[in-house]
Every structure is written in structure tokens, then in C-alpha cells.
Amino acid sequence: MKKLVAFYSRADENYFGGSLKYITVGNTEKAAKIISNITGADLFKIEQIKPYSKDYNTCIEEAKKDLQTNARPELTKLPNNLDMYDEIYLGYPNYWGTMPMAVYTFLEAFDFSGKTIYPFCTHEGSGLSSTEKDIANTTKGAKVSKGLAINGSSVDKSKNIIERWLQNEL
């Protein structure tokens, strides 16, 4: 069976340890590409039809509103199915203690029974928060592995950490 790295990532203005910085590739996307290169997994980027604002402070308010209203943002596309995958690496930034609501849209579109999900998130101090539990509650029948939290400011130097996590989880 094949492996998939499905991830949500946001470039533009981001928070880096106390300051804002513009980036062209999101931190979670960088981690997703490292995982794909190591595992040979296919990549799928979870993208909203209406993306959050490029401005960081506006973005976090939009994400907070989506969380408070339990929104399910419409996605630009979904895979036809996930039948060919038995292992799924699920990446996302930590937004307000959980995943961006678009990740829930993705998860709720499929039956994950019998699949193993390996969560990984980028953050600036919140770690995984409740995301492992949130994934397990949303993907009934899946095995949710211990996740990896990567400090977004350090993602460019995270290859060794990711390799160790993969060796321990696989």
C-alpha cells in the first residue's frame, strides 16, 4: 500500500518567536516535503477555496471565528478516495489549540477505518495541544499514532527530528 502526506500550510505573514515575518512557503509544507522525501509518500495540500488573509493578525482572527462557529471551509479539491493509502501523515499548523477547520473538512470527507494516521504540526509554543485526540474523534476506526510537534521557527533545521520520529513510529 502507498503512503500519503496530506497537509494544510499557510505562507504569507507568519509568527516567528515574537515577531512577524513574510514567508513564501509555509512551515507545515516544508515539514510535509521532508516527510514525503524520506518515506516516498505522495503529497496532497489541503487548500481552502477562500484562503485566510495574508496578514497574520487578520488570519488568526478569521481562524478563530471559524473555530468558534465550527465552520467547515470548502476546499479547492479532494482526492477521489484514499483507498490506495494505508498510512497517512497529516500535517497542520496549531491554530487555537487544534487544527485549522479546513483539516476537519478533509478528514470528514473520508472513511479512515483501518488506516494509520501520523499527525505532525508546526507551532510557536502550543505543541500538539489536543490535536491527536481531535483526529481520533474525527476519524473513527483509524489508528492515530503519537504525533510530532515542530517549532515553526525551526522547521528548516528539523530533518533529524523528523527522521527520528519516523523511525520510532514506523
N, C-alpha and C positions, 0 to 999 in steps of 0.2 A: 504494500500500500504506500501511497505517496504522503508527503507532509506538506502542510500549508502554513505560511506565516500571514495571518490576517492582522492588519494594524490600522489604527487611527493615529494620525500625526498632524501637527499644525506647525507650519513655518511662520513667517512674518515676525511681529514683535513678540518676544518671549521673555520670561523672568529668569534671570541667572543670578542666584545667590545675592539678592539685594539690589540688582539693577536690571534695567530693561535693555534688550539687545535685539536687533533685527537679524534673523537667520533665513536662509533660502531653503534649507532642508530641515524639517522638524527632527527633534531629538529621538522620538519614538521610531521614525522612519530610519534613522541611522542605525539604531539598535536592531530593527527588523532586518535590515540588509546584512548586518553581521551574522545574525542567526541563520538567514537564508544561505549565505555563503558557506557557513560551517556545516549545515545539515543537508543542503541541497534542496530545501523546501521551496515550493512555489511561493510567490508573493501576491498578496491582494491588499490594496489600500482601500480602507473604508472611508468614503468621502460623502459629505452632505451635499445635497443639491444647493442649499443655501448655506454657504460656509459662514463660520463666525468671522467677526470683524478682524481686520489686520492689526488694529490697535489692541494691545494686551488688555488694558483695563476694561474696554468695551467688551472684548471677547469673554473675559471671566464673568461679567455681568450677564451676558447672553447665555453662557453655560449654566450659570446659577439659576436663571429663570427657567431654562429647560429642565433642570433637575427638580425645581420646586413644582413645576406643572407636570412632571413625569412624562415629558414630551418624547416622541419617537420621531426625530428628524428623518425626512425622506432622503434616501441615499441615491447617488448618481447611478449606481449599478450594484448588482449582487451576482455572485457566481450562480450558474444554473442549479447546481447542487454541490454537496460536499461528500457525495458517496465515495469518491475515489480516495478520500483522505481519512486516515485513522488517527493521525496526530496533528493537532492544530496549536500553533504558537500564537497566542492572542496578545497583541501589544496595544498600549494606550497610555496617554498621559493621565495622571491622577488629577481629576477635576472635582473639587469639593468633596473629597473623601471616597469617590467612586470613579467609575469610568464615564467618559462623555456619553451622553444619551444616544448618540448615533451608534455606539458599540452595542447598546441594548437592541436597537433596531436590527443590526446584523445578527446578533445571537438569536433573537426571537423569530428570525426568518427560516431557521433550520432545526432539524432534529439531530441532536448531538449524541443520541444513545449509542453506547459502545465506543465512543471516541475519547481520546485523552487530550485535555486542554492544558497547555503550559502557559500560564499568564506571565506577562512581563510589563512593567510600567516604568515610565520616567516621571520624575518628581523633583521638587526642590525642598524636600524635608518631610513630606507626608508619607513616604513609603508606599506600601500596597494598600494601607488602610483596610477597608472591608471588601476589597475587590475580589479576593479569592472566594469569599462567601457569596458575594453578589453573582459571580459567574456560576457557581454551583447551584444557586437558587434559580437561575435563569436557564440553565442547560441540564435539565433533569435527565438522568441516565448517563451523563458523561462523568468521566473521572477527571477531577481537577487537581492537577499536580501543584506542588509548592511553587509559588511564583518568585519572580526576581524583580526587585526594585532597583532601578538605576538612577542615580542623581543626574538629572538632565544636563547640568553644567559639566559633568564628567563623561558624558556619553562617548566623546571622541577617544577616550582612553579606557573604554570599558571592555575591549575584546577579551582580555584574560578573565575578567569576572564572568562574562557571558559563557566562555568556554568551560569554566569550572562548573557553572550552574548546569549547563547541558550535560556534562559528564556525570554529574550527580543525579540528574533527573532521568537520563536515558538508560 
